[in-house]
Amino acid sequence: MERAIRPIVLQRNGSMFFGSVKGISNSAVFNTFIETCKQLGISFRDYFCRLMREMKKGRTDYENLLPMTIYQ
């Protein structure tokens, strides 16, 4: 169990130094995407690269760029 919660504890300890509410908010969004990718069995790095390529093309339909929809 300790191994399972270790990433959460490290994140919590590191979050004391974000410096602003915006930093905390950005971290929450980032971690949500990471955990969603884990649950779907998708590499976050692959998803993020694909997301950036799609956004560079000019796509703005963000609901269709979520991890669960971009890999269908």
N, C-alpha and C positions, 0 to 999 in steps of 0.2 A: 504494500500500500504506500509505503514511503516513497518508493520509486515513482509511483503513479502521480503523486502530488508534487514531486520535486520541481517540475517546470513551473507550476503555479506559484510555489513559494519563492522561487528565484525571480519570477516576474514581479511578485508583490514587493520583494525587497528592492528590486531595481526601480520600481515605480516611485519610490520616495524622491527620486532625483529628476523627475520629468521637468519640473520648473514652472509649469503652467497648466491651466485647465485644458487648453488646446492640445498640449502634448499628451495628456492623459486620454483625451477623447480620440486622438489619432491612434494611440496605442490600442485602445479598445476596439476600434474598427479593424485595425491590422490583425489583432489576435482573433477576432471573430472570423475573418476570412481564413486564417490559418487553421482554426479548429474545424470550420466547415469543410475545408479541403481534406483534412484528416478523416473526418467522418465519411466522406464520399470516396476515400481511397485515391485521391488525386494529389499529385505532387504540387505543393504550393508554388514552387519555383516555376514549374511548367505552366501552371494556371496564370501566374502573374505575367510571365513573358507573353503568353497568348493574349491576355487582357490588354497589355500595352500595345501589342501589334494591332489589335482591333481598334483601340482608341486612336492610334496614329492614323488609321485609315479614315477616321472621322465618325466612327459609330458613336451614337449617343443614346441608344436604346439600352440603358443600363440594366433594366430588369432581365434582358436577354444576355447579359454579360456576366451574370452571377455564376459561381462555380458549378451549380447544379444544372444550369441551362447551356453553358458554353461547351460542355463536353457531351452533349447528347448526339 
